[in-house]
């Protein structure tokens, strides 16, 4: 019997566990726009994979067949890692001088979940970066690491070796100077930059870096759907689209920016109704999923531009909704002063059953049973019989056909569950 606790007493769900799926079936209506959580206890024997869990692992997913807005295999915006890194930030120095293809300084900030021993190695995989092999990098002396850069098998990698022991969760800051000659790629895709380690207590084969900057392209970009004052967007329904971005070069008259919206639907239109902070015309091609903006006057470099494509244009959200920061939603431009191939929009609003979701593994290590805490906020409520499913690939344990919900909870958790919607 699989035992778990919930944010609301009385048992909102019944459920089961069958590798690799946790299924939760609603016994009563579950309200939307409130923070909810479910905690599966470590005594149930669901064990962490031997390789641990990277931050925001894309293969761990959450699904719901909610009548008001179903979603399949939605990735979690936040998954806490096990046996790897809790925080990772990459920056290029100085940011205002960086251009595609130029030599840069690299600053990496990270905190390991477990201690790093003297001589143990962390690494960055930097596809597309260029330079020559450097056996001993010029690194800031206060960092506590030595380093090297190598183009092994055409996969550029930067290795950092701990000069001394580093405690768990201590933030390390390593500044690799520009005179090492490491050059930025001509095409930058932040999801392909990985950080890993060979540490004995918490090895990682490589996980995406949580925060990296845009370089020489769209330094800010975001896409939101529906009204700015209400979460009124629904999967497979018409929507307004709010886009904003800042570009590092001038965009001049007759030049274009294209927003790629895969699996969006609606009738193609050569002229869309919109409001904007600069003079543009807009079109929608339903066959290529391309929303194109054409400039009627120059947009100066570094200017934050705002656009709202009205819902009356009939552009329809995908049947499966939109994942948070979905990498297939991209921006590109043919600007003569500095064109850009398609790059992911940095911030994309999620649409579907979930406004927010996170997953944490408490008191866990690789290969050990863990307490699993699922936190979520529904965009629309669940009806009786609707199902939530969490897919946990590579975990192991004994299948459980019945899931039981204790009724007693602490007052603090009750307050959290009734917190105002975000």
Secondary structure, DSSP 8 states (H G I E B T S, - for coil): -EEEEESSTT-SEEEEEETTEEEEEESS-B-SSSEEEEEE-GGG--B--TT-B-TT-TT-EEEE--TT--EEEEE-SEE--BSSEEEEEEEEESGGG--TT-B-EEEEEEEESS-B-TT-EEEEE-TT-B---BSS--B-GGGSEEEEEEEETTEEEEEEEESS-B-TT-EEEEEE-GGG--B--SS--GGG-EEEE--SSS-EEEEE-SEE---SSEEEEEEEES-TTS----TTSB--EEEEEEESS-B-TT-EEEEE-TT-BS--BSS--EEESS-EEEEEETTTTEEEEEESS-B-TT-EEEEEE-GGG--B--TT-B-TT-TTSEEEE--TTS-EEEEE-SEE--BSSEEEEEEEEET--TTSB-EEEEEEEESS-B-TT-EEEEE-TT-B---EEEEEE-S---HHHHHHHT----
